[in-house]
Protein backbone atom coordinates (compact mmCIF):
# COMPACT_ATOMS: atom_id res chain seq x y z
CA UNK A 1 0.00 0.00 0.00
CA UNK A 2 1.35 3.41 -0.99
CA UNK A 3 0.54 6.37 1.26
CA UNK A 4 -0.48 9.65 -0.33
CA UNK A 5 2.35 11.37 1.56
CA UNK A 6 4.86 9.22 -0.36
CA UNK A 7 3.64 10.59 -3.72
CA UNK A 8 4.15 13.93 -5.39
CA UNK A 9 1.77 15.87 -7.58
CA UNK A 10 2.91 19.17 -9.05
CA UNK A 11 -0.33 21.11 -9.11
CA UNK A 12 -0.81 24.65 -10.35
CA UNK A 13 -3.24 27.04 -8.68
CA UNK A 14 -4.96 29.20 -11.31
CA UNK A 15 -6.44 32.43 -9.97
CA UNK A 16 -7.14 34.58 -13.05
CA UNK A 17 -8.35 34.44 -16.64
CA UNK A 18 -4.89 34.63 -18.15
CA UNK A 19 -3.78 31.61 -16.15
CA UNK A 20 -6.92 29.73 -17.20
CA UNK A 21 -6.19 30.37 -20.87
CA UNK A 22 -2.63 29.05 -20.50
CA UNK A 23 -3.87 25.98 -18.65
CA UNK A 24 -6.49 25.36 -21.35
CA UNK A 25 -3.77 25.35 -24.01
CA UNK A 26 -1.78 22.74 -22.08
CA UNK A 27 -4.87 20.59 -21.57
CA UNK A 28 -5.64 20.81 -25.29
CA UNK A 29 -2.17 19.43 -26.08
CA UNK A 30 -2.57 16.53 -23.62
CA UNK A 31 -4.40 13.28 -24.34
CA UNK A 32 -6.91 10.88 -22.85
CA UNK A 33 -9.89 11.27 -20.53
CA UNK A 34 -10.08 14.32 -18.30
CA UNK A 35 -10.37 13.99 -14.56
CA UNK A 36 -12.66 16.68 -13.13
CA UNK A 37 -13.62 17.48 -9.55
CA UNK A 38 -15.06 20.41 -7.63
CA UNK A 39 -15.04 21.54 -4.03
CA UNK A 40 -17.98 23.37 -2.49
CA UNK A 41 -18.62 24.88 0.92
CA UNK A 42 -21.88 23.08 1.66
CA UNK A 43 -23.09 23.76 5.17
CA UNK A 44 -20.96 26.90 5.39
CA UNK A 45 -22.14 29.23 2.62
CA UNK A 46 -25.61 30.13 1.39
CA UNK A 47 -25.35 28.49 -2.00
CA UNK A 48 -23.69 25.38 -3.38
CA UNK A 49 -21.36 26.97 -5.92
CA UNK A 50 -17.88 25.64 -6.63
CA UNK A 51 -15.01 27.27 -4.76
CA UNK A 52 -12.36 25.16 -6.47
CA UNK A 53 -12.41 23.27 -9.77
CA UNK A 54 -9.75 20.61 -10.36
CA UNK A 55 -8.82 19.31 -13.81
CA UNK A 56 -6.19 16.74 -14.79
CA UNK A 57 -5.26 15.07 -18.04
CA UNK A 58 -2.31 12.81 -18.66
CA UNK A 59 0.41 15.21 -19.74
CA UNK A 60 -1.17 18.30 -18.16
CA UNK A 61 -2.09 19.30 -14.64
CA UNK A 62 -3.40 18.97 -12.09
CA UNK A 63 -4.79 22.47 -12.45
CA UNK A 64 -6.70 23.92 -9.52
CA UNK A 65 -8.95 26.75 -10.72
CA UNK A 66 -10.15 29.35 -8.21
CA UNK A 67 -13.58 30.58 -9.42
CA UNK A 68 -13.46 33.58 -7.08
CA UNK A 69 -10.78 35.15 -9.29
CA UNK A 70 -11.84 33.85 -12.72
CA UNK A 71 -14.51 35.61 -14.74
CA UNK A 72 -14.66 33.42 -17.86
CA UNK A 73 -14.37 29.65 -17.91
CA UNK A 74 -15.18 29.66 -21.65
CA UNK A 75 -11.66 28.77 -22.87
CA UNK A 76 -11.62 25.73 -20.57
CA UNK A 77 -15.11 24.71 -21.66
CA UNK A 78 -14.01 24.93 -25.31
CA UNK A 79 -11.02 22.65 -24.74
CA UNK A 80 -13.05 20.06 -22.83
CA UNK A 81 -15.92 20.01 -25.32
CA UNK A 82 -16.40 16.52 -26.76
CA UNK A 83 -13.89 14.93 -24.37
CA UNK A 84 -14.75 12.27 -21.83
CA UNK A 85 -14.87 13.63 -18.29
CA UNK A 86 -14.13 11.35 -15.36
CA UNK A 87 -15.89 12.28 -12.13
CA UNK A 88 -16.63 10.44 -8.92
CA UNK A 89 -20.29 10.84 -7.89
CA UNK A 90 -20.93 13.22 -10.78
CA UNK A 91 -24.42 14.18 -9.64
CA UNK A 92 -22.84 16.10 -6.75
CA UNK A 93 -20.53 18.18 -8.94
CA UNK A 94 -22.29 18.64 -12.28
CA UNK A 95 -24.72 21.32 -10.99
CA UNK A 96 -22.01 23.62 -9.63
CA UNK A 97 -19.79 23.03 -12.68
CA UNK A 98 -22.70 23.83 -15.00
CA UNK A 99 -23.11 27.19 -13.23
CA UNK A 100 -19.60 28.02 -14.48
CA UNK A 101 -20.44 26.97 -18.04
CA UNK A 102 -18.71 23.61 -17.68
CA UNK A 103 -20.77 20.56 -18.63
CA UNK A 104 -19.56 17.19 -19.95
CA UNK A 105 -20.45 15.93 -23.42
CA UNK A 106 -19.34 12.46 -22.34
CA UNK A 107 -19.15 11.14 -18.79
CA UNK A 108 -17.52 8.29 -16.89
CA UNK A 109 -18.63 8.19 -13.25
CA UNK A 110 -16.36 5.97 -11.17
CA UNK A 111 -18.77 5.95 -8.21
CA UNK A 112 -21.76 4.88 -10.32
CA UNK A 113 -19.63 2.20 -11.97
CA UNK A 114 -18.49 0.93 -8.57
CA UNK A 115 -22.12 0.51 -7.54
CA UNK A 116 -22.95 -1.46 -10.69
CA UNK A 117 -19.92 -3.65 -10.04
CA UNK A 118 -21.16 -4.46 -6.55
CA UNK A 119 -18.14 -3.04 -4.72
CA UNK A 120 -18.71 -3.21 -0.99
CA UNK A 121 -17.48 0.38 -0.54
CA UNK A 122 -17.83 2.97 -3.29
CA UNK A 123 -16.22 6.08 -1.80
CA UNK A 124 -13.29 7.49 -3.76
CA UNK A 125 -10.75 6.64 -1.09
CA UNK A 126 -11.98 3.07 -0.78
CA UNK A 127 -11.84 2.19 -4.47
CA UNK A 128 -8.54 4.03 -5.04
CA UNK A 129 -7.08 1.94 -2.25
CA UNK A 130 -8.62 -1.27 -3.56
CA UNK A 131 -7.82 -0.85 -7.27
CA UNK A 132 -4.72 1.39 -7.31
CA UNK A 133 -3.14 0.49 -3.98
CA UNK A 134 -2.95 4.10 -2.82
CA UNK A 135 -4.21 5.29 0.55
CA UNK A 136 -5.79 8.74 0.20
CA UNK A 137 -6.00 11.21 3.05
CA UNK A 138 -9.59 12.44 3.34
CA UNK A 139 -9.15 14.99 6.12
CA UNK A 140 -10.51 17.96 4.17
CA UNK A 141 -13.56 16.54 2.39
CA UNK A 142 -15.98 18.53 4.59
CA UNK A 143 -13.89 21.71 4.86
CA UNK A 144 -15.04 25.28 4.26
CA UNK A 145 -13.61 25.75 0.77
CA UNK A 146 -14.86 29.33 0.60
CA UNK A 147 -12.08 30.59 2.86
CA UNK A 148 -9.06 32.31 1.37
CA UNK A 149 -6.21 31.68 1.18
CA UNK A 150 -6.68 27.93 0.90
CA UNK A 151 -4.11 26.00 2.95
CA UNK A 152 -1.52 24.14 0.91
CA UNK A 153 -2.47 20.83 2.54
CA UNK A 154 -6.03 21.31 1.23
CA UNK A 155 -4.74 21.98 -2.27
CA UNK A 156 -2.61 18.83 -2.10
CA UNK A 157 -5.72 16.88 -1.14
CA UNK A 158 -7.72 18.39 -4.02
CA UNK A 159 -4.96 17.70 -6.55
CA UNK A 160 -4.54 14.06 -5.58
CA UNK A 161 -8.27 13.39 -5.87
CA UNK A 162 -8.39 14.52 -9.49
CA UNK A 163 -4.95 13.27 -10.60
CA UNK A 164 -5.91 9.66 -9.88
CA UNK A 165 -9.22 9.70 -11.73
CA UNK A 166 -7.99 8.67 -15.22
CA UNK A 167 -6.08 5.67 -13.83
CA UNK A 168 -9.04 4.78 -11.64
CA UNK A 169 -11.34 5.01 -14.66
CA UNK A 170 -9.23 2.48 -16.56
CA UNK A 171 -9.15 0.06 -13.63
CA UNK A 172 -12.92 0.31 -13.15
CA UNK A 173 -13.55 -0.13 -16.87
CA UNK A 174 -11.58 -3.39 -16.82
CA UNK A 175 -13.95 -4.71 -14.17
CA UNK A 176 -16.99 -3.52 -16.14
CA UNK A 177 -15.75 -5.44 -19.16
CA UNK A 178 -15.00 -8.53 -17.06
CA UNK A 179 -18.56 -8.50 -15.66
CA UNK A 180 -20.18 -7.62 -18.98
CA UNK A 181 -21.63 -4.39 -17.59
CA UNK A 182 -20.17 -1.81 -19.98
CA UNK A 183 -23.56 -1.03 -21.52
CA UNK A 184 -25.25 -0.82 -18.12
CA UNK A 185 -22.65 1.74 -17.08
CA UNK A 186 -22.84 3.72 -20.32
CA UNK A 187 -26.60 4.18 -19.92
CA UNK A 188 -26.24 5.18 -16.26
CA UNK A 189 -23.50 7.69 -17.10
CA UNK A 190 -25.65 9.30 -19.79
CA UNK A 191 -28.65 9.48 -17.48
CA UNK A 192 -26.52 11.24 -14.86
CA UNK A 193 -25.07 13.58 -17.49
CA UNK A 194 -28.43 14.82 -18.81
CA UNK A 195 -30.43 14.71 -15.57
CA UNK A 196 -32.28 17.97 -15.07
CA UNK A 197 -32.41 19.69 -11.68
CA UNK A 198 -35.65 19.41 -9.78
CA UNK A 199 -38.01 22.36 -10.20
CA UNK A 200 -37.75 24.94 -7.46
CA UNK A 201 -40.19 24.42 -4.63
CA UNK A 202 -42.62 27.39 -4.58
CA UNK A 203 -42.90 27.01 -0.79
CA UNK A 204 -39.43 25.91 0.37
CA UNK A 205 -40.19 26.80 3.98
CA UNK A 206 -42.49 23.78 4.16
CA UNK A 207 -39.39 21.57 4.13
CA UNK A 208 -38.42 22.69 7.62
CA UNK A 209 -37.10 19.73 9.58
CA UNK A 210 -39.63 18.99 12.30
CA UNK A 211 -42.35 20.91 10.50
CA UNK A 212 -44.90 18.21 11.34
CA UNK A 213 -45.19 19.90 14.76
CA UNK A 214 -46.89 22.91 13.14
CA UNK A 215 -50.54 22.04 13.64
CA UNK A 216 -52.50 25.13 12.61
CA UNK A 217 -52.42 27.91 9.97
CA UNK A 218 -51.10 30.54 12.42
CA UNK A 219 -48.09 28.47 13.46
CA UNK A 220 -47.43 27.77 9.80
CA UNK A 221 -47.52 31.51 9.11
CA UNK A 222 -45.05 32.17 11.94
CA UNK A 223 -42.70 29.48 10.58
CA UNK A 224 -42.96 30.87 7.06
CA UNK A 225 -42.08 34.43 8.15
CA UNK A 226 -39.19 33.26 10.32
CA UNK A 227 -37.88 31.08 7.50
CA UNK A 228 -38.02 33.98 5.05
CA UNK A 229 -36.29 36.34 7.49
CA UNK A 230 -33.56 33.76 8.07
CA UNK A 231 -33.16 33.12 4.34
CA UNK A 232 -32.82 36.85 3.61
CA UNK A 233 -30.10 37.26 6.25
CA UNK A 234 -28.31 34.10 5.11
CA UNK A 235 -28.26 35.36 1.54
CA UNK A 236 -26.90 38.75 2.64
CA UNK A 237 -24.12 37.15 4.68
CA UNK A 238 -23.50 34.25 2.29
CA UNK A 239 -23.83 31.76 5.10
CA UNK A 240 -25.80 28.55 5.42
CA UNK A 241 -29.20 29.40 6.97
CA UNK A 242 -28.90 26.66 9.55
CA UNK A 243 -25.75 28.31 10.92
CA UNK A 244 -27.82 31.36 11.90
CA UNK A 245 -30.65 29.51 13.62
CA UNK A 246 -31.40 25.84 13.00
CA UNK A 247 -34.71 24.54 11.68
CA UNK A 248 -35.55 23.28 15.16
CA UNK A 249 -35.44 26.85 16.48
CA UNK A 250 -37.71 28.13 13.72
CA UNK A 251 -40.24 25.42 14.53
CA UNK A 252 -39.91 25.90 18.30
CA UNK A 253 -40.63 29.64 18.03
CA UNK A 254 -43.57 29.06 15.70
CA UNK A 255 -45.09 26.48 18.06
CA UNK A 256 -44.51 28.65 21.15
CA UNK A 257 -46.03 31.77 19.52
CA UNK A 258 -44.27 34.07 22.06
CA UNK A 259 -46.18 37.10 23.29
CA UNK A 260 -43.18 39.46 23.37
CA UNK A 261 -39.63 39.86 22.19
CA UNK A 262 -38.54 39.03 25.73
CA UNK A 263 -40.50 35.79 25.67
CA UNK A 264 -38.77 34.88 22.42
CA UNK A 265 -35.34 35.64 23.87
CA UNK A 266 -36.10 33.49 26.91
CA UNK A 267 -37.25 30.52 24.83
CA UNK A 268 -34.72 27.82 25.76
CA UNK A 269 -34.91 25.92 22.47
CA UNK A 270 -34.57 29.05 20.32
CA UNK A 271 -30.84 28.65 19.65
CA UNK A 272 -28.16 29.43 17.09
CA UNK A 273 -25.38 31.95 16.76
CA UNK A 274 -27.77 34.64 15.51
CA UNK A 275 -30.68 33.78 17.79
CA UNK A 276 -29.98 36.68 20.18
CA UNK A 277 -27.84 39.06 18.11
CA UNK A 278 -30.65 39.29 15.54
CA UNK A 279 -33.53 39.07 18.00
CA UNK A 280 -35.17 42.22 16.56
CA UNK A 281 -35.21 40.66 13.11
CA UNK A 282 -36.83 37.46 14.38
CA UNK A 283 -39.39 39.38 16.43
CA UNK A 284 -40.40 41.47 13.41
CA UNK A 285 -40.93 38.26 11.47
CA UNK A 286 -43.06 36.85 14.28
CA UNK A 287 -45.18 40.02 14.37
CA UNK A 288 -45.85 39.65 10.65
CA UNK A 289 -46.79 36.01 11.20
CA UNK A 290 -49.12 36.97 14.06
CA UNK A 291 -51.01 39.59 12.07
CA UNK A 292 -50.99 38.41 8.46
CA UNK A 293 -54.26 37.43 6.87
CA UNK A 294 -52.35 35.39 4.30
CA UNK A 295 -52.52 32.18 6.29
CA UNK A 296 -51.02 29.06 4.71
CA UNK A 297 -53.39 26.28 3.89
CA UNK A 298 -52.68 22.60 3.84
CA UNK A 299 -49.62 21.54 1.95
CA UNK A 300 -50.52 21.40 -1.77
CA UNK A 301 -50.96 17.85 -2.91
CA UNK A 302 -48.57 16.60 -5.54
CA UNK A 303 -50.79 15.26 -8.34
CA UNK A 304 -48.22 12.55 -9.01
CA UNK A 305 -47.91 11.51 -5.38
CA UNK A 306 -48.89 8.05 -4.25
CA UNK A 307 -49.67 6.94 -0.67
CA UNK A 308 -46.69 5.93 1.44
CA UNK A 309 -46.09 2.25 0.87
CA UNK A 310 -45.88 1.47 4.58
CA UNK A 311 -49.61 1.95 4.86
CA UNK A 312 -50.57 -0.15 1.88
CA UNK A 313 -51.00 -3.42 3.77
CA UNK A 314 -53.93 -1.98 5.76
CA UNK A 315 -55.47 0.35 3.20
CA UNK A 316 -54.46 -1.08 -0.17
CA UNK A 317 -53.72 -4.78 0.33
CA UNK A 318 -53.70 -5.68 -3.37
CA UNK A 319 -51.05 -3.05 -4.12
CA UNK A 320 -49.07 -4.23 -1.08
CA UNK A 321 -49.13 -7.82 -2.34
CA UNK A 322 -47.92 -6.73 -5.76
CA UNK A 323 -45.11 -4.66 -4.25
CA UNK A 324 -43.98 -7.47 -1.94
CA UNK A 325 -43.87 -10.00 -4.76
CA UNK A 326 -42.19 -7.62 -7.21
CA UNK A 327 -39.59 -6.51 -4.69
CA UNK A 328 -38.67 -10.11 -3.92
CA UNK A 329 -38.06 -10.76 -7.61
CA UNK A 330 -35.91 -7.64 -8.02
CA UNK A 331 -33.94 -8.43 -4.85
CA UNK A 332 -33.17 -11.94 -6.08
CA UNK A 333 -32.05 -10.69 -9.48
CA UNK A 334 -30.01 -7.87 -7.96
CA UNK A 335 -28.16 -10.38 -5.82
CA UNK A 336 -27.54 -12.58 -8.85
CA UNK A 337 -26.25 -9.62 -10.88
CA UNK A 338 -24.12 -8.33 -8.01
CA UNK A 339 -25.85 -4.94 -8.19
CA UNK A 340 -27.53 -3.05 -5.32
CA UNK A 341 -31.30 -3.37 -5.67
CA UNK A 342 -31.74 0.41 -5.93
CA UNK A 343 -29.41 0.46 -8.93
CA UNK A 344 -31.11 -2.44 -10.67
CA UNK A 345 -34.43 -0.62 -10.37
CA UNK A 346 -35.17 2.65 -8.60
CA UNK A 347 -37.42 1.89 -5.60
CA UNK A 348 -39.83 4.68 -6.56
CA UNK A 349 -40.26 3.15 -10.03
CA UNK A 350 -41.06 -0.22 -8.49
CA UNK A 351 -43.56 1.29 -6.06
CA UNK A 352 -45.33 3.29 -8.77
CA UNK A 353 -45.54 0.23 -10.97
CA UNK A 354 -47.07 -1.79 -8.13
CA UNK A 355 -49.45 1.02 -7.20
CA UNK A 356 -50.78 1.58 -10.69
CA UNK A 357 -49.95 -1.27 -13.10
CA UNK A 358 -50.54 -0.60 -16.79
CA UNK A 359 -53.66 -1.87 -18.51
CA UNK A 360 -51.39 -3.99 -20.70
CA UNK A 361 -49.73 -6.29 -18.19
CA UNK A 362 -47.66 -8.21 -20.69
CA UNK A 363 -43.85 -7.92 -20.53
CA UNK A 364 -44.13 -5.29 -23.27
CA UNK A 365 -46.70 -3.32 -21.27
CA UNK A 366 -44.61 -3.48 -18.12
CA UNK A 367 -41.55 -2.43 -20.13
CA UNK A 368 -43.40 0.57 -21.55
CA UNK A 369 -44.59 1.67 -18.09
CA UNK A 370 -41.09 1.40 -16.61
CA UNK A 371 -39.68 3.39 -19.51
CA UNK A 372 -42.29 6.11 -18.94
CA UNK A 373 -41.22 6.24 -15.29
CA UNK A 374 -37.61 6.82 -16.32
CA UNK A 375 -36.01 3.40 -16.06
CA UNK A 376 -33.05 2.86 -18.37
CA UNK A 377 -33.25 0.32 -21.20
CA UNK A 378 -30.83 -2.09 -19.52
CA UNK A 379 -32.97 -2.09 -16.37
CA UNK A 380 -36.17 -2.57 -18.34
CA UNK A 381 -34.67 -5.40 -20.35
CA UNK A 382 -33.76 -7.33 -17.21
CA UNK A 383 -36.73 -6.79 -14.92
CA UNK A 384 -39.78 -6.33 -17.17
CA UNK A 385 -40.03 -10.01 -18.26
CA UNK A 386 -39.54 -11.11 -14.65
CA UNK A 387 -42.10 -8.73 -13.20
CA UNK A 388 -44.89 -9.27 -15.73
CA UNK A 389 -46.24 -12.47 -14.06
CA UNK A 390 -46.71 -10.56 -10.78
CA UNK A 391 -49.27 -8.28 -12.41
CA UNK A 392 -51.34 -10.92 -14.17
CA UNK A 393 -54.80 -11.06 -12.58
Secondary structure, DSSP 8 states (H G I E B T S, - for coil): -EEGGG-----EEE-SHHHHHHHHHHHHHS-S-EEEEEEE-TTTSSS--EEEEEEEETTEEEEEE-TTT-S--HHHHHHHTTSEEEESSHHHHHHHHHHTT---SEEEEHHHHHHHTT-S--SHHHHHHHHH-EE---TTTTS-TTSSS--HHHHHHHHHHHHTHHHHHHHHHHHHHHHT-HHHHHHHHHHHHH-------TTGGGG-TTGGG--SHHHHHHHHHHHHHHHHHHHHHT--GGGTS-HHHHHHHHHHT-SSHHHHHH-TT--STTTTTTHHHHHHHHHHHHH-S----S----TT----GGGHHHH-HHHHHHHHHHHHHHHHHHHHHT--HHHHS-HHHHHHHHHS--S--SHHHHHHHHHHHT--HHHHHHHHHHHGGGG--
